[in-house]
Amino acid sequence: MSILKPILIPFSALYGLGVGIRNFLFDTGVLKSRSFKIPVLCIGNITVGGTGKTPHTELLIDTLRKEFRVACLSRGYKRKSSGFVLATAASTAAELGDEPLQIHRKFPDILVACDADRVRGIERLSALPEPPEVIVLDDAFQHRYVKAGKNIVLIDYHRPVNKDCLLPAGRLRERSSALKRADYLIVTKCPPTLSPIERRIFYKHLKIKPYQKLFFTRISYGSIQSLDGTKEAIPADKKCGILCVTGIAQPTPYIEHLKGITPKVSEMRYPDHHAFTPRDLEEIAKKFQALPEKKKYILTTEKDAMRLSSVSLPEELKKHIRYIPIVPEFVKDQETFFTQIVEYVRKNQK
């Protein structure tokens, strides 16, 4: 336990009081939640950082886009722009944020937009000449001004919410009782093997209601890619060197995956959503050049790659950078989950 936790507990109590009053005002109708004719799906969590929202959002989009015109609406965390922004081929991480840019580049056939005011964002998307048939809200579980048709909440297997506490002493945005607003709960980052007993324990601790469904996913990794999006396999050479550059909330699983390629992994960790500066690039280049291995690479996450590709990278550095996409895998019942979501969207077309 952090030595600061006892000091921060009173601040968590104050924070919890504020969140509790806000939720009470929504629950009693003093603050209004707005429904929309278009189906709205919300993916979120009740903790800060690192539950895997973006990969799960992409998995959902990839299924929905086969049948519907899809839009993804995000706040665009740490973007430099403001108001409503619709992604274009020229968009950058500074304009959209790294996660919306990643989704836009992966799925150029869907609409991707940013707006901190989700109600306004949905209105703007609905007013387009070819409006979407379903809108996916990224990280909007606490944005209660929109009443989503289905709420999908992610929980990190390694950070059970029943053992956590509110900010700033813990990582919870809301008390675990807020999970009653969810229709689907997904426990992410599960180990390769998950026993029936472990699943039952999560059912108990999360206090799953009759109207809720609980699913479990684990991390899998896609093909190694260069910054221009071309797939390029790195030979399984245990003698090669890797400099791992990350600016995400939970980099440890990714680093462990790289150690499966080679044990010679050096690390450079930056804060989540870090905006890389020219000085950072100089430090990365210097540390990379210092690696003793003859064959060496710079590996980063897909989210970090979006920010790196939006800055002026020296060509000598850029040619060495690769990233590995994350692809969630359902432990079981994947078809059940997507069948139910698709059926909801079909039935609610207006």
C-alpha positions in Angstrom: 0.0 0.0 0.0 1.3 3.5 -0.9 2.5 5.4 2.2 0.4 8.3 0.9 -2.8 6.3 0.9 -3.9 7.1 4.5 -3.3 10.8 3.8 -5.4 10.7 0.7 -8.3 8.8 2.1 -10.1 12.0 3.3 -9.8 13.5 -0.2 -11.3 10.3 -1.6 -14.2 10.7 0.8 -14.8 14.3 -0.5 -14.4 13.1 -4.1 -16.9 10.3 -3.4 -19.4 12.7 -1.9 -19.3 14.8 -5.1 -19.7 11.8 -7.4 -22.5 10.5 -5.2 -24.4 13.8 -5.3 -24.0 14.0 -9.1 -25.3 10.4 -9.6 -28.2 11.1 -7.3 -29.2 14.1 -9.3 -29.2 12.0 -12.5 -31.0 9.1 -10.8 -33.8 11.4 -9.6 -34.1 13.3 -12.9 -32.8 16.6 -11.6 -30.0 16.3 -14.2 -31.4 15.0 -17.4 -30.1 12.1 -19.5 -31.0 12.3 -23.1 -32.0 9.4 -25.3 -31.6 9.4 -29.1 -33.4 7.6 -31.9 -30.1 6.2 -33.2 -28.7 3.2 -31.3 -25.9 4.3 -29.0 -23.4 1.9 -27.4 -21.1 3.1 -24.6 -17.8 1.4 -23.8 -16.2 2.6 -20.5 -15.0 1.7 -17.1 -15.1 2.9 -13.5 -11.3 3.0 -13.1 -8.6 5.3 -14.5 -6.4 3.9 -17.3 -5.4 0.6 -18.7 -8.5 -1.6 -19.0 -8.2 -2.0 -22.8 -11.1 0.3 -24.0 -9.6 1.0 -27.4 -8.9 -2.6 -28.5 -12.4 -3.6 -27.3 -13.9 -0.6 -29.1 -12.1 -1.7 -32.3 -13.4 -5.3 -31.9 -16.9 -4.0 -31.6 -16.5 -1.6 -34.5 -15.1 -4.3 -36.7 -18.2 -6.4 -36.1 -20.8 -3.6 -36.5 -19.3 -2.1 -39.7 -20.0 -5.3 -41.7 -23.8 -4.5 -41.5 -24.2 -0.8 -40.4 -22.8 2.7 -41.0 -20.8 3.2 -37.8 -19.6 6.3 -36.0 -17.2 6.3 -33.1 -17.4 9.4 -30.8 -14.7 10.1 -28.3 -13.7 13.0 -26.0 -10.3 12.9 -27.7 -8.2 12.9 -24.5 -5.3 15.3 -24.5 -6.0 16.6 -28.0 -5.0 20.2 -28.8 -8.3 21.0 -30.6 -11.6 21.9 -29.1 -15.3 21.4 -29.9 -16.6 19.0 -32.5 -14.0 17.6 -34.8 -14.6 15.0 -37.6 -11.6 12.9 -38.6 -10.2 13.3 -42.1 -7.3 11.7 -43.9 -5.1 14.7 -42.8 -6.0 14.4 -39.1 -3.2 14.1 -36.5 -3.0 12.9 -32.9 -2.8 16.6 -31.8 -6.2 17.2 -33.4 -8.0 14.0 -32.4 -6.0 12.4 -29.6 -4.0 9.1 -30.1 -6.9 6.7 -29.6 -9.4 8.2 -32.0 -6.6 8.6 -34.6 -5.8 4.9 -34.2 -9.4 3.9 -34.7 -9.7 6.3 -37.8 -6.6 4.8 -39.4 -7.6 1.2 -38.8 -11.2 1.8 -40.0 -11.2 4.5 -42.6 -14.6 3.4 -43.8 -16.4 4.6 -40.5 -17.0 8.0 -39.1 -14.7 9.0 -36.2 -15.4 12.2 -34.3 -14.3 14.0 -31.1 -16.4 16.2 -28.8 -16.2 16.5 -25.0 -20.0 17.3 -25.2 -21.3 13.9 -26.3 -24.9 15.2 -26.7 -23.6 17.8 -29.2 -21.4 15.3 -30.9 -24.3 12.9 -31.5 -26.4 15.7 -32.8 -23.7 16.8 -35.2 -23.2 13.2 -36.4 -26.9 12.7 -36.8 -27.1 15.8 -39.0 -24.6 14.6 -41.6 -25.9 13.9 -45.1 -25.3 10.2 -44.5 -25.7 9.8 -40.8 -24.5 6.8 -38.9 -26.8 3.9 -38.1 -25.1 3.2 -34.8 -22.8 5.3 -32.6 -20.1 3.8 -30.4 -19.2 6.1 -27.4 -15.6 5.6 -26.3 -15.0 6.1 -22.6 -18.3 7.7 -21.8 -19.7 5.6 -18.9 -19.5 8.7 -16.6 -21.0 11.0 -19.2 -24.6 10.5 -18.1 -26.0 13.4 -20.1 -26.3 10.7 -22.8 -28.5 7.7 -22.1 -26.9 4.9 -24.0 -28.9 2.0 -25.3 -26.3 -0.4 -24.0 -23.5 0.2 -21.5 -20.4 -2.0 -21.7 -18.0 -1.7 -18.8 -14.5 -3.1 -18.7 -12.7 -4.3 -15.5 -9.0 -5.2 -15.3 -8.5 -8.8 -14.1 -5.4 -7.6 -12.2 -7.2 -4.7 -10.5 -10.5 -6.0 -9.0 -12.8 -3.0 -8.3 -14.0 -4.7 -5.0 -10.4 -4.3 -3.6 -9.9 -0.7 -4.9 -11.0 2.7 -3.5 -11.9 6.1 -5.0 -9.5 8.6 -6.4 -7.0 9.9 -5.3 -6.2 7.2 -2.8 -7.2 4.5 -5.3 -8.1 4.2 -9.0 -11.9 4.3 -9.0 -13.8 7.0 -10.7 -17.0 5.9 -9.0 -17.9 3.4 -6.3 -18.3 -0.2 -7.5 -22.1 0.2 -7.0 -22.1 2.2 -10.2 -21.7 -1.1 -12.1 -25.5 -1.6 -11.7 -25.9 0.8 -14.6 -24.0 -1.6 -16.9 -25.7 -4.1 -19.3 -22.5 -6.0 -20.0 -19.3 -6.3 -17.9 -16.1 -7.6 -19.4 -13.2 -8.7 -17.3 -10.1 -7.9 -19.4 -6.5 -9.1 -19.4 -7.3 -12.5 -18.0 -4.6 -15.1 -17.8 -4.3 -17.7 -20.6 -6.2 -20.2 -18.4 -9.2 -19.1 -16.4 -10.9 -21.6 -14.2 -14.7 -21.9 -13.7 -14.0 -21.1 -10.0 -12.3 -17.8 -10.9 -15.3 -16.9 -13.1 -17.7 -17.6 -10.2 -15.6 -15.4 -7.9 -16.0 -12.5 -10.3 -19.7 -13.1 -10.5 -19.9 -12.9 -6.7 -17.6 -9.9 -6.2 -19.2 -7.9 -9.0 -22.7 -8.7 -7.7 -24.0 -9.5 -11.2 -27.7 -8.6 -11.6 -30.2 -10.8 -13.5 -30.3 -8.2 -16.4 -26.5 -8.2 -16.7 -24.1 -10.4 -18.7 -20.5 -11.1 -17.6 -17.7 -11.9 -20.1 -14.0 -12.5 -19.9 -11.2 -11.6 -22.4 -7.5 -12.0 -22.6 -4.8 -10.2 -24.5 -3.4 -11.4 -27.8 -1.0 -9.6 -30.1 -1.2 -9.0 -33.8 1.5 -8.8 -36.4 4.5 -6.5 -36.0 4.0 -3.4 -38.2 6.0 -0.4 -39.3 4.8 3.2 -38.9 3.4 3.2 -42.4 1.2 0.2 -41.6 3.0 -2.5 -43.5 3.4 -5.8 -41.7 6.9 -6.8 -41.1 7.9 -9.9 -39.1 10.9 -9.6 -36.9 13.0 -12.8 -37.1 12.8 -14.9 -33.9 16.4 -14.1 -33.1 17.1 -14.3 -29.4 20.3 -12.2 -30.0 18.5 -9.1 -31.4 18.1 -6.1 -29.2 14.8 -4.2 -28.6 14.3 -0.7 -27.2 10.7 -0.6 -25.8 9.3 2.9 -25.8 5.9 3.2 -24.1 3.5 6.0 -23.0 0.6 4.0 -21.7 -1.0 3.3 -18.3 0.0 -0.4 -18.0 3.0 -1.3 -20.1 4.2 -4.3 -18.2 2.2 -7.0 -20.2 3.5 -5.5 -23.4 7.1 -5.6 -22.2 6.7 -9.2 -21.1 5.4 -10.1 -24.5 8.5 -8.5 -26.1 10.7 -10.6 -23.8 9.3 -13.6 -25.6 11.0 -12.3 -28.7 14.3 -11.6 -27.1 15.5 -11.3 -23.5 17.5 -8.2 -24.6 14.8 -5.6 -23.9 15.6 -2.1 -22.7 12.8 0.2 -21.6 11.9 3.8 -21.8 8.6 4.5 -20.0 6.7 7.8 -20.4 3.4 8.9 -18.8 0.1 7.8 -20.4 -0.8 9.7 -23.5 2.6 11.4 -23.5 3.2 14.0 -26.2 6.7 13.2 -27.6 9.0 16.2 -27.8 12.1 16.8 -30.0 14.2 16.2 -26.8 12.4 12.9 -26.2 13.3 11.8 -29.7 16.9 12.7 -29.2 17.0 10.7 -26.0 15.3 7.7 -27.7 17.8 7.9 -30.6 20.7 8.1 -28.2 19.6 5.1 -26.1 18.9 3.1 -29.3 22.3 3.8 -30.8 23.9 2.7 -27.5 22.3 -0.8 -27.7 25.2 -3.2 -28.3 23.3 -5.7 -30.5 24.1 -5.6 -34.2 20.4 -6.3 -35.1 18.1 -4.1 -33.1 14.7 -2.4 -33.2 12.5 0.1 -31.5 9.2 -1.4 -30.4 6.3 0.6 -29.2 2.5 0.2 -28.7 0.0 1.0 -31.4 -1.3 4.0 -29.4 2.2 5.4 -29.0 2.8 4.8 -32.7 -0.1 7.2 -33.4 1.6 10.0 -31.5 5.1 9.2 -32.9 3.8 9.3 -36.4 2.3 12.7 -35.9 5.6 14.4 -35.0 8.6 15.2 -37.2 10.5 11.9 -36.8 14.1 11.9 -38.2 14.1 9.3 -41.0 17.0 7.5 -39.5 15.0 6.9 -36.3 11.6 6.2 -38.1 13.0 3.3 -40.1 13.7 1.4 -36.9 10.4 1.9 -35.2 7.8 -0.9 -35.1 4.6 -1.5 -33.2 2.4 -4.4 -32.2 -1.4 -4.1 -32.2 -3.4 -5.6 -29.3 -6.4 -7.9 -30.2 -8.7 -9.0 -27.3 -9.9 -12.6 -27.4 -13.0 -13.7 -25.5 -12.4 -16.6 -23.2 -15.8 -18.0 -24.3 -19.2 -16.8 -25.5 -17.8 -14.3 -28.0 -20.6 -15.2 -30.5 -23.2 -14.6 -27.8 -21.9 -11.2 -27.0 -21.8 -9.9 -30.5 -25.1 -11.6 -31.5 -26.9 -9.7 -28.7 -25.3 -6.4 -29.6 -26.1 -6.7 -33.3 -29.7 -7.7 -32.6 -30.1 -4.6 -30.4 -28.8 -2.4 -33.1 -31.1 -4.0 -35.8 -34.2 -3.7 -33.6 -33.6 -0.1 -32.8 -33.1 1.3 -36.4 -35.5 4.2 -36.9 
